Amino acid sequence: MTKVDLIEKVASGINLTKKDTEVIVNTIFKSITEALSSKKDGKVELRGFGSFRVRQREARQGRNPQTGKPVRVPAKRAPYFKAGKELKELIDN
């Protein structure tokens, strides 16, 4: 499912125009992104769906796949999604 598919599905479900629904979906995505990028907490929990968190990845020694030479990969923060119990049960059944 793409973002456009999501907008169409939500628009048909709540009887709004696609333009209005696009604003709503974009606002939700922006809110999640801002919450994850904040230095304060960095997590978003949607009960029954799952939670988004930020994980710290340590610096490591990598390898250039073309040359095989070692490359230093710097530490970074990466988004992580963990599916909630209800979502896992829906997918399993």
C-alpha positions, 0 to 999 in steps of 0.5 A: 500500500502506498501513501496515495492508496492510504489516502484513498482508503481513508477518504472513502471511509470517512467521506472526506475529499482526497485533498482534505484526507491528504492534509490529515495523513500528512499531519499524522506522518509529520507528527510522528516524524517530529516526535521521533526526531525530538531529543526529549523522548523519541517514541510514539505508541499507537495502542493496538497498532504498535510503537515507533522508537529511535534506536542508537546504532553504534559506530562500526567497521564496515566494508566497501562492497566494490573494493572490499576495503574497510570503511568506518560507519559512524554512529547514528540514530535509526527509526524502529517499529515494533508491531503491537500484540493486536496487530500481530494477532490479526496478521497471524489469523 
